[in-house]
Amino acid sequence: MSEIKTRFAPSPTGDLHIGGLRTALYSYALAKSEGGKFVLRIEDTDKKREKEGSKDQIKSLLKLFGLDWDEYHVQSERVKTGIYREAARQLVKRGLAFYCQCPPKDPQKKGAVLEMRDPCRDKGLRSGAIKLKVPDSGNVSFFDFVLKKKISWNLKSVADTTLLKSDGFPTYHLAVVVDDHEMGITHVLRGHDWLPSTPVHLLVYKGLSYNLPEIGHLTDILDPNGGKLSKRKGSVSCQALLDDGYLPEALLNFVMLLGWAPKDNREFFSLDEFVKNFKKGDLQVSNPIFNREKLNWMNGEYIRRTDNLRLSRMIFDLFEGKYSLREIEVILPLVKERIKTLRDFESLSLFFFERPEIDFSLFGKNWQDHIKSSFVALKELKNWDLESINKVLLKSIEENHFKTGDFFMDLRIAITGKRVTPPINESLVLLGKDEVINRLDRLI
């Protein structure tokens, strides 16, 4: 068997979607699990929709996730070689394509009707765009190695499709076939939404006498509220999720399990471990759901496994220096067990940096007695350390016959403004005696 070679071929028309990351990851793992090569190809022939900076973002994100490529190609640069124009002309020469001078139609336009057969196909034109001349009868088929079944189309349902635009740029349908052939791609993994385009590609492969690679279509990732996951339904771009405070390795691990299942139900994999186990698992045919709760749980687990110094630097970068690295390093040990994303650091730690507004409805019925006794006990304290604070507060609870839970909850609210916070006595130590006494005093 020849060396396996896969590719990830995104268009630089926007942020890298979570589904795109999954396609890249599975393509990478398929190649590397067999000692093969992984190709990154930027398909940028649609210049009108290209987003500035998107190419660099795709490359930097793949690097961040550890998905290094063996080859790198940019389609717009390959256009200059004339490779696509020559392929299209070969199809015309063989009677399998034709020139068309009809004005371009917008399939998204209201009232637009898709015509199966183009009126220019039998005019014998010698210039214009080049379209595929689809036979009027017969079938075309292939075996999908992900879905594990043969899929076929009646050619009556396949429209004459533009392959080369009048400006000399290829459409996706021509460029993807030519490039996969020229680059020696043996296995193609792509999203399920590309399945309707497959019959066109099969005809182009046959028309150019190219060997057909193995082709597999991955499942759709579903939104928990129904329907396919999309940008309209929230932050599903990789960069947005990273900006939300998810660790790259946690996000990658989560994506691994959106359509691939190991035999032993294991859930935690590094990239190297995933590659080693990829062939042992199964690519699923049922659509996975993007479960944000599971992502939060998994991210929290990764946070607790990560070195505090690295986490501190990541939080510093995430908040763009809003909090000093030293402050983060000191506070992080108190909140690490509670945060699910790095963004949670701010919500759990804000009371260290500014005095909170107090919602008095949060207090219990004896809150004033609790706060006054805390104030008296702490004000006289000479050694401001955890052991001393624990000792005097517990003594106050015992002497006044307070309920321990109610006492510490009211103290927590008085200092932080919230019912859920880092350990309160450890927080008192970090805040310092003067700040704690001032916060209690203003309530009294």
N, C-alpha and C positions, 0 to 999 in steps of 0.2 A: 504494500500500500504506500502511495506517495505521502509526503509530509503534509499534515493538516495545516491549513492556513485559513484563518478567519479574519473578518474585518468589522470595524465599527465605522459607520459612514453617516455622521450627522450633518444636517444642514445648519449653517450659522445664522438662523433666523430668530433666535431668542435664547432664553436660558436653558441649560441642560435640564430636562425633565427627569423625574425619578424613573420613569419608564425607559428613558434613554440610558441612564446609568445601568439599569438592569441588563439591557441588551449588550452594552459594552462589557459588563462583568461576565455574563454567560459566554459571550464570544471569546473573551480572554481566557476563561477557565477551560473552555472546550479545546482551544489550541494548546495551552500550556500543559494541560493534563496528559497530552499525547506528545509533548516535546516539540510542538509545532510553533508557528509564528502568528503574531497578532498585528494587524494593520490598522492604522488610523487614516481614514480618508475623509477630507472635508469636501462635502458636495455643495459647492457655492456657485452653481451656474445660474441660480435665480437671484440676480443682483438687486432686483427691485425689493425683495423681501429680506435681504441680508441686514443683520443688525451689527452696527459698529462694535468692535471689541469681542464679538461672540466667539470668533475662532480662538483667540487667546484664552478666553474663559474656559472653553471646552478643554483645551490642552492643559491648563493649570489645574482644573478639577480632576481630570483623569490622573494626573501626576499625584495630586493630593490623596486620591484613593488607591494609589499604588499600581494603577493600570498602565504600565509603560508599554509603548508600542515598539515593534521591530522595524516597521516602515511607516513613513508619513508621506501622504500625497494630498495635493490640492487640485480639485477638478478644473478650476478656472485657469490654472497654469498649464494643465494638460490640453485645454482647448487650443492653445497656441500651436500645438504640434500637428493639428489637423486630424487627429486620430478619430474623433467622433464624426466629422464631416465625411471622411473616407468610408467609415462603416456604413453611414446612411446612404452614400452613393452606391455602395456595393449592393445594398438592398434594392435600390431603384433599378440598378443594372440587371438584377436577377428577377425583376418584375414583382418584387415583394413589398415595394414601397412606391410612393408617387409624390410629385410636387403638388403643392396646394397654395393657392393665392387668396383663399378666403380670409376675411378679417378675423382675428382671434376672437373667440367667444369666451365669456366669463361664465363658467358652470354654476357659480354661486349667485348669479344675477337672477332676480325674481322672474319667473316665467320662462327661464332658459330650458330648452329641450335638447336632450342628448341624441344626436343622430348617429345611428350605427354605421352608416355608410356615407362617406364624404362625397359631395357632388363633383369634386375635382379628380376623383380617383381614375376616371377613364378619359380624361381630357388630353392626356399626353403632354402636359406642361413641362417646361424645361428649367423653370426657376421658381423660387418661393420656399416656403417651409416644406419639410419632408415628413410625410405621414406613413405609418404602417398600413399596408393593404391587407386587411384581414380577409381570409377566405370566407365565402358565403355559406359553406357547409363544413361539416366535420366537427371533431372534438379535439381538445388539447388537455393534457393531464400531467400530473407529477405526483410523487409520493412524498408527503410531508413527514420528515423524520422526527419532528416534535409531536405532532398529532397522531403519528403512526397510522396514517391512512392515505389512500389514494384520493386525490381531489381532481375533478374534471369540470370542464366548461364546454357548453355548446357554442361554437364560434358565432352563431347568430346573435348571441348576447354580448359579444366583444366588439367594441367600437373601433373604427379606424382612429389611430392615436398618433398625435404629433411626436416625432422622434428628434427632429432637428428644427429649431426655430429659424426664421428668416434672417436673424442677426448672426447666425452661425453657432449659437450656443445650443448644446443638446438639452433635451428634457431629461428628467430622471430616468425615464423608461429606456432610453438609449444608453445614457452614460453609465448606469449601474451595471448593465450587461457587459458593455465593452471593458469597463474597468475591472470587474470581477474576473473576466477572462484574461485580460492582459496581466493582472497581478497574481494570477494563479490561485484565486480563492477556491478552496475545496468545499467549505461549509458556510452557508449563509444563515444567520439567525436574525430575524427581524420581527417587528411588532405585527400583531394580528391585523391591524388596519391596512397593511400593505398586501394582504391576501387578494383583494379584488384586482390588483395590478399584475398579479402573477401570470395570467394567460398571455398578456401582451409581452412580458419578458420571455416566456417560453417560446413564443413565435419568433422573437428577435434572436434568441439563442439558435433556434433551428435554422433561421434564414441566413445567419452568418456562419453556420457550420461549426459552432462552438460546442464543446462538451458542457453538459449541464452540471452545475455543482449540486451538492446536497442542500436542500432548502427546508428550513423549519420556521414556523410562525409561533411566536410566543403568545401567551394568553394576555388578555386585557387586565390591567390592575383596576379594581373597582373602588369607587368611593363608598364609605360606610353608609351613606345616606341613599345610595342607589346610583346606578349609571357608571360610566367610565370615569376614572380619575382624570380631572382636567384642571387647568390653571384657573378656570372660572370658579372652582370650588375651594380655593384656598391655596396656601403655599405648598406647592408640590414640586417646585424647582429645587435642584440640589443646593444652590446658593442660598435660597430663602430658608431652607431647613438648617443649613449651617449657621445662618444669621440668627435663627431661632435658638441656637445653643446646643445643637446636636453634634456629637463628636463624629469625625469622619469614619472612624473604624466601627462605631455603633451603627451609623446610617448604612454603611456598606454591608454589615452583618444582617441588618434588617432586610435589606434589598435581596440578599442571597436567598432568603426564605420566601420571597414573593414569586413562587412558581417553580421552586426546586425543593425537593424533600429528601433528606438523608434516610437511610434504612432504619437507623436507631433513634430517630426523633431528637437527635442532638440539636441544640439551638445556638451555641456559641462557636464561631469559626473565625480565625484570622484568615487573611487572603490566601496565604500559603496552605493552610489546612483545607480551605474550601477547594483550591485547585486539586489537591491530592484526593479529595473525597468526591469530586464532581461526577466522575464516571460511575461512582458507587451509588449515587442518588438517582432520582427520577425527575425529569422535567414534567411538570404537571399539565394536565389538559383542562382543569377547572380554573376559573378565574379567581385569583387571590384578592382579598380585601385589604386596603391600606388601613391597618388598624393603628390609629395614633396612640391608643393606650398601651399597646404592646411596644411600640417604638419608644414611648416614654419610659416604660419599665426597662427595656433593654439599654437605653441610654443611661439611665440611673445606675444600672449594674456596671456599665463601662466606666462611669465617673468614679465609682467607689473602688475600681481596680486600678485607677490611674494615679500616678505619682502626683503629690500635692504641688510640687514646684511646676510641673508641666501644666497642670490645671490652672494654677495661678496666672501663668503667662497667657494661657488661652483666654481666661476671663478678662485679663488686662487688655488684650487685643480686641476682644469682642466689644468691650465698652469704650474702646478707643482712648484709653488712658484716663477715663473719668475718675477711677479710683486708683490709688497708687499701688504698685506691686507689693510693697511692704504691708499695706492695710489688708490687701486680699490674702496674703500669705498668713497673716495672723487670724483673720476671721474664718477662712475656709475650713479649718478643722471642725469648727462648730456647726457648719451648715452642710458639710459634704454628705452626710447620711440622709439628708432631707431633699436635696435638689435632684430633679429629674432632667433638667436641661441647665446649661450654664447661665441662661437668662434668669433662672430662679435665684441665683446668687443675689441679685439686686433686691428682689422682693423680700427675701428673707433677711437681708443685711442692712436695709435702708435705715433702720432705726439707729445703727451705729454712726451714721453720717449726718443725720438731721433729726431734730425732735419731732415725734409724731403728733398728729392730731388725735385726741382721745374721744372715742365714742363711748359715752358713759353708759349706754344701754348694754354694753358688753360685760360690765361689772356685776358681781354677785351682790346679794343684799347686805353683806357685812363689809363691803369693800373699804369704807372709810376707816373702820377699825383696823383692818389689815394694813392699809397704807400708813396710818399713823404709827402703828407699832413697828413697821419696817423702817420708817424714817428714824424713829428713836433708836432702834437697835443698830442701824448702820451708821448713824451720825457719830456715835461714840467709838466706833471701831478704829483702832490704831493700825493694825496690820491688814491692808487691803489685798487679801489673797483668798483663794477658793475655800480653803479649810476654815479660815476665820469667818467668812461670810456664811458658810453652811452652819457653823456652830451657833452664831448669834441668832440667825433666823429660826432655826429649829427650837432654840431655847425660848424665843418669843412665842412661837406656836404653842409650846407646851405650857408656858405660864398663863397664856390667855385662853387656853382650851379651844384654839382654832382648829378647824378641819384643814389638814395639811394641803389637800388638793385645791380647795377653795382659796386658801391663803396665797399659794404660789401662782394661781391663775390670775388673781387680782393684781399681784405684784408684776406679773408678766405684761398684763394689759397696760398698767401704769407706766412701765418703762418702754414698751415697744409699740403699744397701740394695737396689738394683735393677740389672738388667742393661740396661734400656732407660730412658734419661733424656735430658734436654737435654744439649747439649755439655758435657762434664765440666770442661774447663779454664775455660770461661766461667762455669760454676757455682761453681768455686772462687773466682773473683774476687768474685762476689756474696756468697758465704757469709762471706768475710773470713778473714784469716790465722789469727786466734785460734781460730775455730770449726773450721777445717780441721785445724789442728795437734792440737787436742783430740780430734777424731774419729779421727785416725790413731794418736794416742798411746794411746788406750784399747784399740785392737786389738793394739798392740805389747806 
